[in-house]
């Protein structure tokens, strides 16, 4: 059986209308990163059996697949059919047809989240400092704290000397403990640009009294400036809300169009089987393991914003977030809503029986199939780092040319 075809223009129209469907690139991640449509998510054909039921929870969702001439579509169709998926279609003439139609291709991974980050900086003029200026502040003993918003494992490999690990969505929850003095300048960093922009703007949006700036270009910028990185650090920020943080986070979510629902309404969403519903617990892994609401998958909020194409490949789906302290869910939801998602936050639910246990983790792909990010590891060439930054700076123009994103910035 051959999957029916859809044209590039039909796919583009569906994206503009925010129809619910998954647009999937069947190549390995390394090939996907060489160029793909903005909202195409990567699911390699040989990983469908491993990933599909987690990433595509509704079996009758429309799935549009494509390759670049490798002949992966029939294999993918067979594997989806074997799992019980019922609406598989293929992009007519594949990636080449998308290009021939004059539509934009985006390089790298998590491209639309990174493009969104650039849009946020452009629209809000998110403040930042170059590495030389941050290094000078550290050297002179200035009243400054550096908060690293990457995953803790990334931080432990390499970090700005003296920085503290406070992964993305934890910022508003923990900044009051890490920098209790409002006179302290907070510098937010990641490996490159996106997470530091979103993290910095999160603290600003939530109304922290401190002066907050991003480390421009993150650890890449630090390295290109000839500065040394620290290795093996394990400093973590403890919980401590700054004044008004919880109420401010709720207000930020409200301004972004996030809606808050109780358990009864959440169960109604689950019962509406004609819509895809993603449910994510956005707390830290140890919080999730200690007790979580059944049915919610773990995805730390900061990573969820950057990796939303991996976490939720069904564009147009609903997203429901939970967090026993609300702040992480509200801030994460505010960003997802601005990226065009129909986003909700579950209020309550932690006074009932909770499941205990570690998060589900999908098996990692073969290392030879994985795209090596220019900001990971300690042996990346400076040329590759600079090329990566140049690419990120060009994403604003690509968004304008592509014109399907529908993002807004509060």
N, C-alpha and C positions, 0 to 999 in steps of 0.2 A: 504494500500500500504506500502510495506517495503522498506526502503532505501537500495540501493545497497551497498555492502561492499567494502572497500579498506583495504589492508593489512598494517601492520606497516611499512614494507619495502617500499611500494609504497608511503606512506606519507613521510617517511624519504627521499626518492629519490626526491620527489616534493620540499621538503625544501632545499635540496642541489642544485637543479636546479633553485631555487627562483621562482618557479611557483606561480601564483596568486591564493590563496585559503585561506579560513578561517578554522582554526583547533580549534574547540571549545570544552571545558570541560563543561558539562551540570550540574555539581554538584554545590551546594552552595559554596560560596567563602571559608568558613571555611574548607570544605572538599577538595576543589581544592588546598588549601595551604599546605595540607599534602603531596602532590607529584603530579607532572604533567610533560609532555614533555616540553622542553625549550620554544618552540614557540606556545604552546597551550594557547589560551586566554580563560578567564572564561566568560561564559554567562549562568547563571543558567536557567534551562528549564522553571521555572515559571516567569522569567523576560524577556523572548523573546519578548513578546508583547510590553513591555516597552522600550527595548533597541535596537532591531534588526534594525529598519529603520534608526536610528541615527548612529549606529556603523557599519552597513553593507549596505552602500548606493546603491550598485548595486544588483538588485534582481536576476540576473542570475549568480552571482558569485558562484563558487564551495564552498560548506560548508561541512566539514568533522566533524562529531560530535562523542562524546564518553561519556560513564559514567564508573563507576567502579562496574557494576552489579546491580545498583539500578532500572533498567528498565525505564530510563528517555528518551531513544532514540525515541520510538514511540510518546511520548507526544511532544517532540521537533519537530519531523518531521511534525506532525499535525499543530503545531503553525507556523512553517515556511511556510508551504504550504498555510495556511490561510492568511498569509501576502503577498503571491505572489512570494515567493522564489522558484526557479525551479530546483535547482541542489543540492539536499541534499544527502549526503552519510554518512555511518557510519563506524567507525573503527572496523574491524572484531575482535570480542571477546573483544573489549574495552580496558581499561587501563591494564588489566591483560596480554593481548597479547603483548602490548608494553614492559612490564616488561619481559615477557617470551622470547622476542626477544633479550633481553640483552641491551635494550636501556635505556638511563639515565632518571631518574626522578629528578625534581628540586622542592624543597620545597618553601614555602612562596609565596608572590605575587610580581608582577613586576620583576620576577626573571631574565629575560634576560637583562633588563636594569641595574640591580644591578651587574650582572656578567660582563657586559660591563664596568661598573665603576671600578671594580676590575682590569680588563684588562688594562684600561687606567693608573691606578696607577702603575701597574707592568711595563708597557712599557715605561711610561714617568717619572717614579720615582717622582710622584707628591709629593712635600714636605709637611710635616705635623709636628705638635707638639703635645705631649701628654697634657692632662688636667693640670697636675701639673705645667708644664712650662708656659702654657698660663695664669694660675692663678697667677703665680709669676710675669709675665709681668704686669698684671692688678694691682697687689698689690703694685708694685714699681713705678706706674705711668708712665710706658714706653709709648713711642709714638706708640700706637697700636690702631687699630679700628677692632672691631669684627662685621662681616657681616653675618647675619642669612639668609640663602637662601631658607628656607622652605616657605610654604604658610603663609600668615599673621595670619590666625586663629591658625595655629600650634605655631607660634612664641608667640602669645598673651597668650597661655596656659602656656608655660614655655620657658625660654630663658636664655642664658648666661648673667649674670649681665653686664649691660652697652652696650649690643649689639644693633645693628640697623637692622631692617627688610629690606632686599633687595632680594626679591624672585629671584631665579635662573637666568632667562634670562635677568633680569634687571641689573645684575652686571656690565656689560661693559658699560651700559647706565648711571649708577648712581655712579660708584666708584669714578669718578672725583669730585663729589660733597661731598661724604661722607669722602673721604680721599684725599683732594686736595694737600697735601704735599707729594711729592714723597718719602720723608724719612720715612713716616708712614708705619709701618708694618701692613698688612691686614691679619686678621685671618678669614677664611671662615668656617662656621659651618652649619650642618644640624642636624637631629636627630641621624643618624647613620654614614654612610660612603658615599653613592653614590652621593648625591647632593653636599656634600662638596668637594669631589674629582673633580666632573665635574665643579663645580663653580670655584675652585682654578685653575684648568687647563684652564678654559675659560679665566680668567684674564691673565694667563701666555701666552697662545696662542695669545691673542689679543695685547700683547706687553706692558702692563702697567709697568711703571717704578718702582713701589713699590715692596718691598719684599712681596710675597704672600704665605701663608701656610694654610693648612687645620687644623682645630681642629680635631685631630685624634679620630675617633669614636664618634664625635659629642656630643650631650647631654647625650647619653648613657655613653660614656667615662667619661664625666664630673661627672655624677652621681656615676659611679663605683669608681671614685677617691675620693668620699666623699665630693664633692663640692656642694654648695647650688645653686639652680636655682632661677631666678626672675620670678614673675608671674604677668600677666596683663599689660605688657609693650605695648606701642603703638608708639615707635619711628620708623619712616620710612625714608628711604633715598630719597632725591630729585634728579631730573634729573641733571646730570652734566658729560659730556664726558671728559675723560682724553685725552691728546694730541694724535692725530692720531688714536683714537679708531674706528671711523667709517670706515676709509680706511682699518685699520688692520682687522676689523671684516669681511669685504668683501674679503680680501685676505685669511683669515682662511677658509671661505666658499669655495673659489675657490680651495684651496689646498685639501679640502675634496671631491671635485668633485661635488659640488652643482652648479646647473645651474640657471641663472636668466632670467626671461621671462616677457614680457609685457602683457597687457590686451588681445591683439589679440591672442597671443599664448596660454594664459590661457583659452580663450574661445575654442580654438581648443582641448585642453585637455578635457574640459567638454563635447565636442561633440563626443569624442571617447568613446562611450558607452560600448565597449568591455573591457575597463580597469576601475578598481576602482580608483577614485580620492578622496583623503581626502584633504579638504581645511581648514586650521586652521589660525586663527588670534591669534598671540602669545603674544599680549600686555597684560598689566594689565587690570583687569575687568572694572575699571572705564573708561579707555581709550576706550575699546570696546563699553561700554554702550553709550558713548558720540557720537559715530559715527563709523560704520564699513562697509566694503564692503559687499554687499548682497551675501549670500551663504557661507560665511566663519563662521565656528563654533569657538567659543572662547575656547582656551586652553592655559594657560600661558606657556611660553616656557620651563621653568625649570621643571614644572610638566609634560609637554608633553614628555620630554626626559625620565623621570623616569617611566611614566605611558603609554608609547607608546602602550603596548599590550592592554590596556583598550581603548585608544583613537582610535587605528587603528588595529583591529584584523585581517584584511585581509593582510596576509604576501604577499609581492610582489606587493602591490599596489603603486600608485604614491602619493606623498605628496607635496602639494603646500602651502607655508607659506606666510603670509603677516604681515607687520608692517610699520606704516607710517614713522618711523625713521630708518628703515632697520636693525639697529644693532641687535635687539633681534631676528629677523628672520634669519639673517646671522649666528649668533652664534648657535641658535637652530638647523638650517639646517645642520651646520657643524657636529654636533653630530649625528643627524639622518642618515646622509650619511655614517658616519663611522660605524653605526650599520647595514648597508646594505640596507638602503632605497633609492629608486629613488626619490631624493628630489630636489625641485625647490623653488625659492623665487620670488614672484611677485614684480616687480618694478613699483611703481606708483599706480594709481587707486583711490587715495584719493581726487582728484580734481573733482570727479563726485558726484552724489547724493549718500549719505550714509544712511544706516539704523541706527536708534537710538533705543536703548533698551537694557535691561540687557541680559546677556548670558543665553542660554538654559541650564537648569540643570536637569539631569536625576534623578528620584526619588531614594532615598537611599534605600538599601536593609534592610530587617528586621534585627535588631541588633543581633538576635540569629543566623542568617545565616552568619554574617560578621566575617572575620578573624581579631582578635585583634592583631594589630601590636605591637611587643615588645618595640617599641620606642614611643608609643603614650600614653597620660595620665600620671598621676603622681603616680600611685599605682602599677606599674609593678615591679615584683620581680627582684632582682639583678641577680639571677640565669638565668631567662629568657633573660635578657639583654645580659649576657655573652654568652649564648648559641646562640643568634642571631648573635653576632659578630663572633663567631667561625664558624658559617655557612657561613657568608659572606667571611671570609678568605679562605674557602674551595672552593669557586666558580670557581677559576681559574683552579683547577684540574678537576672540573666537566665539564667545557667548553672543556677542552682537551679530556676528555673521550667521550663526546657527539659528538663533531666534526661536528656540522651542522651550526655553527653560522655565519661564513663568515665575522666577524668583522675585521676592520683594525683601526689602530691608527696613526694619522698624527703626 
